[in-house]
């Protein structure tokens, strides 16, 4: 669902709000919560919850108290309290769902010193805010140049202006601790505003900037994922994935968050599943596990003396053999338990009526050979007639 600025222009070209998913109409915002209580009325005598959720640039959201009893709805641009001056943001959630979100994020609901909503933003507020937003890319580029001159090992990834233009927050990533006191002095002198430096992780950087993942979809962290659980290489091992850093790493350079999505299903399936290091004792020799299929509950074993010949056993059969081995009993051979898998032949290519082939142009048509033979016979007959006439 896009906003009106994302529609087509007069010349047929797409307009584009050029706000990178942070437009003011809340049509294409990231991490927007659907208000499923919007069409329900409050019981008699109940007052609406006086906190609202306000969204600023990218995914930064904060809760503000509506002490002035303003009539606010989703999409309204409001002026909110800041440490110094005021900020401009957009209301993304109102009513009882705000209470649920605050409990979920462990925010104090009855805090006396909670930040407040001053007023609905006037046109002058919006104009100042928009001018500040237009300066962000230029200032970010200049700040990176200053950091390079000072030889600081950091990357300034994003800049966010306060709504009144009095302060700018610079988000950066770095592997080590950075002494940016001289950087703040140089930037304050160059830009004439108050500077705040805020270090973020690589996952938070990818969340703010957005992008397309290897699956072809937008990044989960920039669309719906709000909490970052730790991801380890054991998640890939449990799912029998190749430990290739290039394939397991996401846009942020860390392990992909989606490695945790199906991990619980694999762990449940592995509870009573034999280990990859399982060894079976048979009269024909020691057998090692070569391959496992968790969800089909099948394992492939081969003898130590003949590693090229694999035998398929079910999970229950392997557990049965292991129970006998614990009692110091050997089975005769794996062939007694081996399962035969029927491999279905798949048609490589076939059209709707089954009369076509991909190699139809590889062989010459029979008609061409027939025409050549006819021409040869005609030439032979002509030569015979000429010889008879000459005689």
C-alpha positions in Angstrom: 0.0 0.0 0.0 1.6 3.2 -1.1 0.9 6.9 -0.5 -0.3 9.4 -3.1 3.2 10.5 -3.7 4.1 7.0 -4.9 1.6 7.2 -7.8 2.3 8.0 -11.4 2.9 11.6 -12.6 1.5 13.4 -15.6 4.2 12.2 -18.0 3.7 8.6 -17.0 6.8 8.5 -14.8 6.5 7.4 -11.1 6.6 10.4 -8.7 8.2 8.9 -5.6 8.2 10.8 -2.3 12.0 10.3 -2.1 11.7 9.8 1.7 12.9 6.2 1.7 9.9 4.8 3.4 9.4 7.7 5.8 6.7 9.6 4.1 4.2 11.7 6.1 1.1 9.8 5.0 2.0 6.5 6.8 1.2 4.6 3.6 4.6 3.0 3.1 6.2 3.2 6.5 8.3 0.4 8.0 7.2 -1.5 11.2 3.7 0.1 11.1 1.2 -1.5 13.6 -2.3 -2.3 12.4 -4.9 -0.8 14.7 -7.4 -3.6 14.9 -9.4 -1.8 17.6 -10.1 1.3 15.6 -13.7 0.3 14.8 -14.6 -0.5 18.4 -16.0 2.0 20.9 -15.0 2.3 24.5 -17.4 1.1 27.3 -19.5 3.8 29.0 -17.5 5.8 31.5 -14.1 4.8 30.1 -11.6 7.4 29.1 -9.3 6.8 26.1 -5.7 6.0 27.0 -3.8 9.3 27.0 -0.6 8.1 25.5 0.2 8.0 21.8 3.0 6.3 19.8 4.9 8.7 17.6 7.3 7.7 14.9 10.3 9.6 13.7 12.8 9.0 11.0 13.2 5.3 10.0 12.1 3.0 12.8 12.6 5.2 15.9 9.4 5.2 17.9 8.6 6.8 21.3 5.6 7.2 23.5 4.2 10.7 24.5 1.5 11.7 26.8 -1.4 13.7 25.4 -1.9 16.0 28.3 -3.8 18.6 26.2 -6.5 16.1 25.2 -5.9 16.7 21.5 -8.0 14.8 19.0 -5.2 12.7 17.5 -5.5 10.0 14.9 -3.0 7.8 13.0 -1.1 9.9 10.4 -1.2 13.3 12.3 2.0 15.3 12.4 2.6 16.5 15.9 5.2 18.6 17.8 6.6 16.7 20.7 8.7 17.5 23.7 12.5 17.1 23.4 15.4 17.6 25.7 15.9 21.1 24.2 13.3 22.6 21.9 10.7 20.4 20.2 10.7 17.5 17.7 8.3 16.7 14.8 6.9 13.2 14.3 4.0 11.3 13.1 1.3 9.5 15.2 1.4 5.8 14.4 -0.8 4.4 17.1 -3.5 5.6 19.5 -5.9 4.1 22.1 -5.5 0.8 24.0 -3.0 -0.7 21.7 -0.5 1.9 22.9 -1.0 0.5 26.4 -0.2 -3.0 25.1 2.9 -1.7 23.2 4.2 0.1 26.3 3.8 -3.0 28.5 5.5 -5.0 25.8 8.5 -2.6 25.8 8.4 -2.2 29.6 7.7 1.5 29.5 6.3 3.3 32.6 2.6 4.0 32.0 2.0 6.3 35.0 5.2 8.2 34.8 4.9 11.8 36.0 7.9 13.0 33.9 6.8 11.3 30.7 7.4 13.4 27.5 4.3 15.3 26.2 2.7 16.1 22.9 2.7 19.9 22.6 0.3 20.5 19.7 -0.5 19.4 16.2 2.2 20.6 13.9 1.5 23.9 12.0 2.5 24.5 8.4 5.5 26.5 9.6 6.7 23.5 11.7 6.4 21.2 8.8 8.3 23.5 6.5 11.2 23.8 8.9 11.2 20.1 9.4 11.2 19.4 5.7 14.1 21.8 5.1 16.1 20.0 7.7 15.3 16.7 6.1 16.6 18.0 2.8 19.9 18.9 4.3 20.6 15.5 5.9 22.3 13.8 2.9 24.6 16.8 2.3 25.6 17.0 6.0 26.1 13.2 6.2 28.5 13.4 3.2 30.4 16.3 4.8 30.6 14.5 8.2 32.1 11.5 6.5 34.8 13.6 4.9 35.6 15.2 8.3 35.9 11.7 9.9 38.2 10.6 7.1 40.5 13.6 7.5 40.7 12.9 11.3 41.5 9.2 10.4 38.7 7.8 12.6 37.9 4.1 12.2 34.1 4.6 12.1 31.3 4.7 9.6 28.6 7.4 9.8 25.6 5.6 8.4 22.7 8.1 9.0 21.8 11.6 10.2 18.6 12.6 11.9 17.6 16.2 12.5 15.4 17.3 15.3 12.2 18.8 14.1 13.1 22.4 15.0 16.5 22.1 13.3 18.5 22.9 16.5 20.2 19.5 16.8 21.4 16.6 14.6 22.0 13.0 15.7 24.7 11.1 13.9 24.4 7.3 13.9 27.7 5.5 13.4 29.1 2.0 13.6 32.6 1.1 14.8 34.5 -2.0 15.9 36.4 -0.2 18.6 35.9 2.7 20.9 36.2 6.1 19.1 37.4 9.4 20.5 35.2 11.8 18.5 35.6 14.9 20.6 37.5 16.7 17.9 35.0 15.4 15.4 32.1 17.0 17.3 34.0 20.3 17.5 34.7 20.4 13.8 31.1 19.4 12.8 29.5 21.9 15.2 31.7 24.6 13.7 30.9 23.5 10.1 27.2 23.1 10.6 26.3 25.5 13.3 24.1 23.1 15.2 24.3 20.9 18.4 25.7 17.5 17.6 24.9 14.1 19.2 26.8 11.0 18.4 25.0 7.6 18.8 26.7 4.3 18.2 24.5 1.5 16.8 25.2 -2.1 16.0 25.5 -3.5 12.5 22.0 -5.1 12.7 20.5 -1.7 13.7 22.3 -0.1 10.8 20.7 -2.5 8.4 17.3 -1.9 10.0 17.6 1.8 9.6 18.9 1.7 6.0 16.8 -1.2 4.7 17.6 -3.3 1.6 16.8 -6.5 -0.3 17.9 -9.8 1.1 19.2 -12.9 -0.8 15.6 -14.3 -0.7 14.4 -11.4 -2.9 12.3 -9.8 -0.2 12.8 -6.7 1.9 14.9 -7.2 5.0 13.0 -8.6 8.0 14.6 -6.2 10.4 13.4 -3.2 8.4 9.8 -4.4 7.8 8.5 -6.4 10.8 11.2 -7.8 13.0 11.6 -5.7 16.2 13.8 -7.8 18.5 17.2 -9.1 17.6 17.8 -12.6 19.0 21.4 -13.8 19.0 22.2 -16.2 16.1 25.0 -18.7 16.4 26.5 -21.2 13.9 24.9 -24.0 15.8 21.6 -23.0 14.3 23.1 -23.8 10.9 24.5 -27.1 12.1 21.2 -28.2 13.5 19.6 -27.5 10.1 22.4 -29.2 8.2 23.3 -26.1 6.3 26.7 -25.6 4.7 28.9 -23.4 7.0 29.6 -20.9 4.2 30.0 -17.4 5.7 29.0 -15.7 2.4 25.7 -17.5 2.3 24.9 -17.4 6.0 25.7 -13.7 6.4 23.1 -11.0 5.8 23.4 -7.4 4.7 24.7 -6.4 8.1 27.6 -8.9 7.8 26.3 -10.9 10.7 24.5 -14.3 10.6 21.0 -14.0 9.1 18.1 -13.7 11.6 16.1 -16.1 9.6 18.3 -19.0 10.7 16.3 -18.9 14.0 12.9 -19.1 12.3 12.8 -22.9 11.8 15.3 -23.8 14.5 12.7 -24.8 17.1 11.1 -27.3 14.6 14.5 -28.9 14.0 15.3 -29.1 17.7 11.9 -30.8 18.3 12.6 -33.3 15.5 16.1 -34.0 16.9 15.0 -34.9 20.4 14.7 -38.7 19.7 16.8 -38.7 16.6 20.1 -40.6 16.5 23.3 -38.5 16.5 25.4 -37.9 13.3 28.2 -39.7 15.1 26.2 -42.9 15.6 28.1 -46.1 15.0 26.5 -49.5 14.6 28.1 -52.9 15.5 27.4 -55.7 13.0 28.9 -59.1 12.2 30.1 -57.7 8.9 32.0 -54.8 10.6 31.6 -51.4 12.1 29.1 -49.0 10.3 29.2 -45.3 10.2 26.5 -42.7 9.6 27.1 -40.9 6.3 23.9 -38.8 5.9 20.6 -38.0 7.7 17.2 -36.8 6.7 15.5 -35.4 9.8 12.0 -35.0 8.6 11.8 -38.2 6.6 13.4 -39.9 9.6 15.9 -41.8 7.5 19.7 -42.4 7.9 22.3 -43.6 5.5 25.0 -46.0 6.8 28.1 -47.6 5.3 30.7 -50.2 6.5 34.1 -49.0 7.4 35.7 -51.4 4.9 33.2 -50.3 2.1 32.4 -46.6 2.5 31.1 -46.4 -1.1 28.1 -48.6 -0.5 25.3 -46.8 1.5 22.4 -48.5 3.2 19.2 -46.7 4.1 17.7 -47.3 7.6 14.7 -45.7 9.3 15.1 -43.9 12.6 13.3 -46.7 14.5 15.5 -49.4 13.0 18.7 -47.5 14.0 17.3 -47.1 17.6 16.5 -50.8 17.7 20.1 -51.7 16.6 21.5 -49.3 19.2 19.5 -50.9 21.9 21.0 -54.3 20.9 24.5 -52.8 20.8 24.0 -51.5 24.4 23.3 -55.1 25.4 26.5 -56.1 23.7 24.6 -57.8 20.9 25.5 -57.5 17.2 23.1 -57.6 14.3 24.0 -59.8 11.3 24.3 -57.0 8.7 22.8 -53.7 7.6 21.2 -55.4 4.6 18.7 -57.1 6.9 17.3 -53.7 7.8 18.0 -51.7 4.6 15.1 -49.9 2.9 14.7 -49.8 -0.8 13.8 -46.3 -2.1 11.9 -46.1 -5.4 13.3 -43.3 -7.5 10.6 -41.9 -9.8 11.8 -40.9 -13.3 11.0 -37.3 -13.9 10.1 -36.0 -17.4 12.7 -33.3 -18.2 10.4 -31.5 -20.7 7.0 -32.0 -22.1 4.4 -29.6 -23.5 0.7 -29.7 -22.9 0.0 -32.6 -25.3 3.3 -34.4 -24.7 4.4 -34.2 -28.3 7.4 -31.9 -28.1 11.1 -32.3 -27.2 13.9 -29.9 -26.4 16.2 -31.9 -28.9 13.8 -31.5 -31.8 16.3 -29.3 -33.7 19.4 -31.5 -33.0 18.5 -34.1 -35.7 17.9 -33.2 -39.3 14.4 -33.9 -40.6 13.8 -37.0 -42.7 12.2 -35.0 -45.5 15.6 -33.4 -46.3 17.2 -36.8 -46.9 14.3 -37.9 -49.1 14.7 -34.8 -51.3 18.4 -35.5 -51.7 17.7 -39.1 -52.8 15.1 -37.9 -55.3 17.5 -35.5 -56.9 20.2 -38.2 -57.1 17.7 -40.6 -58.9 16.7 -37.8 -61.4 20.3 -37.1 -62.3 21.0 -40.8 -62.8 18.0 -41.2 -65.1 19.1 -38.1 -67.2 22.6 -39.5 -67.6 21.2 -42.9 -68.8 19.0 -41.2 -71.4 21.9 -39.1 -72.7 24.1 -42.3 -73.0 21.4 -44.1 -75.0 20.9 -41.2 -77.4 24.6 -40.9 -78.0 24.8 -44.6 -78.8 
